[in-house]
Amino acid sequence: MLTTISAAQLPILVLLLLAGTAAKVWTATHETEPGALSRLGPAALVPERWSSPTMLACALGELFLAGGLLVTDHPFFRWSTTAFFAVSTYVLWELRRRRPDVGCGCFGEVSAVPVGWRSLGRAAVLTGMSAGLLAWTPQVPGWETLTGLGWEHGPAALAGLVVLVVLSPEVDESVARLRHRTPCEQRRLDPATALGRLRASAVWRAHTELLSDTEPVDSWRELCWRFFVYPGHSPAGEPVDVVFAIYLSGRHPAVRVALVGSDGQPVTTESLPESMPISAGR
């Protein structure tokens, strides 16, 4: 049974690797605006001048793995695919912790939604799928496995595909783009709508005790983010600006918060795990 389930995941893994390759190549060669790549996954971890080469290198790596899984029976490609998704899970965790404003870039610019638990869960599931392929399927070229798939593999393949769709925030973004026909950066959104999303969030409820007033004293927009500034105080009692940032796309948009002191510098506290750098421009 484990052999049947694992073999059914091979076409999904290959398809996602190829889709990631195509999307990254398109994004790297059709940058919509200066600096856009620096807000996507692996490109956010390197200097801006290396953003495009890094994105292309990731694309070539995924293409190499997909081709190796299909045409050879060498265990190197199965081990490498498992390692690739495991490392990707760790990198996404670090991105969420250190750069909560950037997207995973898994499928190019459509993956600009800030990294959340869905992206992390998908990477973990793909790690498990590739590990199952390594452990329980015969050591034969992938094309032989694909040609040997029958109706009994259908339910396992469908279940794996459904799980990945549920864990893919890109689905929400793609639906939103089809509905609005304009990129998130150019899409109009009433500030009152963003404010409503903020006040409905767990981040808002967790930090209301730090606010001196529940009405914002300033607000501005940067690309897909709307910022609201409130007067408040730090847990130590120091006067600060409490700055909330709301992502303007998706059914469950990301909400981040940071405390900014009178000197314009972020105030670091242990009680603010969902913090993010704040631009000085307003």
Buried (B, 14 or more C-beta within 10 A) or exposed (E): EEEBBBBBBBBBBBEBBBBBBBBBBBBBEEBEEEEBBBBBBBBBBBEEEBBBEBBBBBBEBBBBBBBBBBEBBEEEBBEBBBBBBBEBBEBBBEBBEEBBBBBBBBBBBBBBBBBBEBBBBBBBBBBBBBBBBBEBBEEEBBBEBBEEBEEEBEEBBEEBBEBBEEBBBBBBBEEBBEEBEEBBBEBEBEBEEBBEBBBEBEBBEBBEEBBEEEEBEEBEBBBBBBBBBBBBBBBEEEEBBBBBBBBBBBEEBBBBBBBBEEEEEBBEBEEBEBBBEBEEEE
